[in-house]
């Protein structure tokens, strides 16, 4: 055993001197120092010299190939008894924290993939549902009626008003439903949109008041509640937009008197059709009071 310890010490020293200093022969080193294994037999000395000479040749070959001595990877003491993985390039410096971080990354990746798959499935289901259950024109009109402004808003909040008289059986009303919906979404809170179902008996007095004799009947009122015109039948989006823009564009109109009287007026409507109040102009202004 002393010979084995001596052999390892000499090999390490020889490797160090071969990389940092000019090469020295192990035979010279042994001859210039006191023999540490004098009590051993001559055969053991010859075995020591042969072994160290072989180690010396290996060190020379490694140095000549790379210019440096061969390096041995450091393995922490706690991991020296653990089996080495079969990876091509095992990470000898990996700690326990690294393995837990890798595991966390794997879990996040699985979660992200699951979320992506679920989102795609929901999108496909939503598309399939709308494809097999399309929103009908009657549903659009009924939905707009539920969101209608109250009648008391006419002439009381300063906003123009669009009143649409419709019925579920009216084919022309169904054709005009998407157009009217897009106009309502475009102007939003700038205009009062009111839907009136002509099939509902409770709306009959309202129908008489506006002189409705055909549907769809689209009544356009100013911010003061004056009925300006009524568009009968399916109407294009541009025509409705042009008349609403005229109602929204207000300016002061002053009368030439001793004391000028000024009041706001809107632009003249570019498109007019049916005037239900032509023979009763005094009833043109509509104003509902909540009781």
Order of alpha helices (4+ residues) and beta strands (2+ residues): alpha-alpha-alpha-alpha-alpha-beta-alpha-beta-alpha-beta-beta-alpha-beta-beta
